Amino acid sequence: MKASPIAAFALGMMSLSASEVRWTARGTVSNLTGTVLTGTGVVAGDAVEISMGYDSNTQVVTKSIFPLGDGFAGTAWFYGTPNLEITVKIRNQVWTGQLPTILDTANVMESSCRDYTGGSPDWFRVTLDAARGGTFPSFPQTGSETVRALKLEFRDDTAPATLFNVLTLPTSTTSVCAMTSGTGTVQAGTSAINFSITPSSVQISQPTVPTTISKTATGIRLSWKTVLGKSYRIEGCTNLRCWSSEGEEEGTGSTLTKDFPLSETDTKYFYRVVELDL
């Protein structure tokens, strides 16, 4: 394994609320429909900043899975208290939606994958709207339309697609490098701002814990304080974007250590430790 101790240590000091998964991305306005949102000053070609957060412990409420040759295809819907929040920023306008609790089995958070040879696409869709209990602390518009929604979709259209696991919400180890496209919508009634999402801009993170990195005779050692009953995952990557799991450990209430070998020929590699459980 490889390591860049300074960068990895800095990442270890990042802090988010327990079990929160945070997405960030950039995009571009594709077009506008209707008139309610045209008074916001947004036009096609404007830059878009997107962020989304949710609780990774949200559970599957229903699923549809069927076998296909050497694998299966399926879609799953999630429920519980996801503490879902989406923010879309265009120019000086900010649209924010929140949904603490999913009240029904409607497709608020929906994941689909095609796990068989040649299967495609994989996608993850989120629909935060007033009809499903969503609230909107910030929602610029010029008309009186009260039907509001924020929608996001992320896709892997390669064959075979490998981006998502149908039964779990995407976490920080979801290979965002596999994303081929993304889209989003700010909607007010029949009016909408539609935008594309740049796949290479998408990043996903989870709560990190303070981590110390030290040298050993053969490599590096990660050390972090743990809480009894909590789980921790060590993650690694080469680019600070596409993280993969390097193993999981159970908290003991004391400091845990994990050693990784290192050689002079290895390329730069980054490590961090994330907390998995509430």
N, C-alpha and C positions, 0 to 999 in steps of 0.2 A: 504494500500500500504506500501511497504518497501523502505528503503533508505540507501545508503552509501554515506553521504554527501561529503567526501573527494574525493572519486573516481569519483562521478558524477560531482563535480566541475571541476576536472581536464579534464574530457571529454568536458565540456562546453567551455573550452579554446581552443579546437582544431579548426583549420581553414582550409577550402578548398574554392575554388572559387564557386560563387553562382550557385546553382542547380546542381552541379557536383555530380554524384554517383561514388564512388570509390570501386572497388573490389580488394581484395588481396587473394592469395591462394598459396598453395604449391602442388607439385606433383612429379612424377617419370617418367623418360623416359621409354617408353615401347619398342620401336624399331625404327630403321632407315631404310628408303628405298631409292634406287638410290645411286648416288655417289657424287652429288654436295655438300651435307652437311656433308659427312663423314670426310672431312678434317678439320672440326672444332674441332675435338677431343672429341665430345660428343659420349657417348656409352650408351647402355641400362642399366638402373639402376641408372643413374645420377639423382641427385636432381634438381627440377625445381622450380623457383619462378615466379609467375604470378601476374601482376597487370593490371587493366583495368579501364578506366574512360570514362564517357559520360555525356551528358546533359540530365537530367531527363525530360525536357520540350519537347523533341523530340516527334513529333506527329505520330499517325497512318496514313499511306498512303493508305493502303488497308487491308481488312480482309476477312476471310472466316469462317463463323460461321453457324452451323446447329444444330437443336434440336436433342437430343438423350434421349428418355425416360423421366427421371425426371430432365434433365439438358441439357447441350449442349457441343459441342466440337468446338474448333476454333483455328485459327492461324492468327496472325497479323504481318504486316511489317511496319516499321517506316521510317520517312523521316525528312528532315530539316537540321539543323546544329548541329549534335550531338557532335561535337568536340571529336570524338571517338579516343582513344589512347590505344594501347595494348603493354605491354612490357613482354618479356619472357627472363629469365636469367637462363643459364645452365653453370655450371663451371664459367669460366671468360668471357663467350660469352653472348652478349646482343642483342636481336632482338627487334626493336621498330617500330611500324607502327602507322600512324596517318591518320585520315579522318575527316576534318572539316565539310564537306558537303556531304550528300548522294545525288547523282546526278540522281538516277533513282529508280525504285521500286524493283530492285533486292534484294535478301534476305541478306542484310547487317546485319540488326538487326531483329531477327525473334523470336517471342514468341508464344508458343502453350500450350493450357491447355485442360484438359478433366474434365469439371465440371458436373459430374453426378455420381451416385452411382457405385462404382467399376471402374470409369474412370482412365485410366493411358496410357501413362505417361504425365507429364508436362515437358516442356523443353524450354530453352532459348539458341539460337544460335547466334553467332556473327562471320561474315566472313569479314575480312579486307584484301582486295587484290588490286593489281594494276589495274585490269580490272574495278573496281568500283571507281577508283579515289584515292585509297590509296597511300600514300608515306611512305618510309621506311628510316628514318634518320640513322638507324643502322641495318644492316642485314648481319652478317658474312656468307660467303660461299666461296668455293674454285673454283667453276666453273663460267661460264659466263651467266648462266641462269638469265633472267630478269623478268620472271613471278614469283612474290612473293606473299605470303599470310600468315596471321596469323589467326587461327581459334580456337574458344572456344565453348564448349557446356556444359551446366549444366542441370541435370535431376533429376526428382522425379519419380521413377518407382513404388512407392507404390500404392495400390488401396484402396480407391480412392486417387489420387494425389491431393495435395493442395498447391503446391509451388508457382505457378505464376498466375497472372491475365492477361488474354490474351490481353487486350486492353491498358495496361500500361507497360512501362519499369520497371524492378525491381528497387525498392528503398531500403533504409536502413531497412524498416520494413518487407521486404521479409523474410520469415522464412527459413533462410539457414539451420536450424536444420532439415528441411524436405528433404534436398538434399541426394540422394542416390548414385550419381556418377557424374563424370565430365571428359571430355577429351579435348585435344587440339592438334594442329598441327602447326609446322613451315614448310612452303612449299616453295620450289624453283623448279618450273617446275614439273617434275615427281618425284623429290626427296623430302623426308619429314622426319622430326623428330616428331614422335608421342609420346604423353605422357598422363598419367592419372592424374587426379586432385583428391586430398584427400578431400572428402566432409567436414570432420570436421575442415579443415583448412580455409574454405571459410569465408570471412568476407566482409560485405557491409556497407559503411558509406556514409553520406551526410554532407553538410556544417553545422557545429555547431556554435552556437553563445555564447559569454561569458555569463555565468549563475552563479548567486549567490544562494547558498542554506543556509537557516537559519531555526532554530527550532521555532516551535509554541507550543502552549499549548497542542495540540492534534497530532502533526506530524511535517511535514516539509513544507517549502515554497520555491518555485522556483521564482526567479526574473530575468528579462532580459530586456534590452532596445530594443525597436522595431522601425521599420520604417513604416510610413504610406503607406498602399498599399501592403505590404508584408505579407505573411502568415507564421505561425510557427507551428510546430508539436512537442509536448512533447512525448518523447520516453522513454520506460523503459525496463529493462531486469535483469536477475539474473546472467548472465555470461559474460557480455561485448561483446556478439556475436549475440545472437538472440533477436533483438529488436522488441518491439510491440508498437503500438500507444496508448498513454494515453490521447489523445485529441488534438485538433487544435485550434489556436487562431489567430485572425486578428490583424495586427499591427496598433497601434493608433498614433505612433510617440512619445509615452512616455513609461515608464517602465510598463510592465505587471507582474502580480504575479499569481501563481497557487498553491493552497494548496493541500496536500495529507495527509491522516491520517496515523498514525504510532503506532504500539504496540510493546511491549517488546518481544512478541512471534514471530514476523515476521522475516523471513529470510532476508539475505542481498539482497538489491535491488538497482539498479543504474538508474539514470535519466540523460537525456540530452535534449537540445532543438535544433532543426534543422530548418534552413530557407528553405522554399519550393519554393518561387517565385523569378524570376529575379527582 
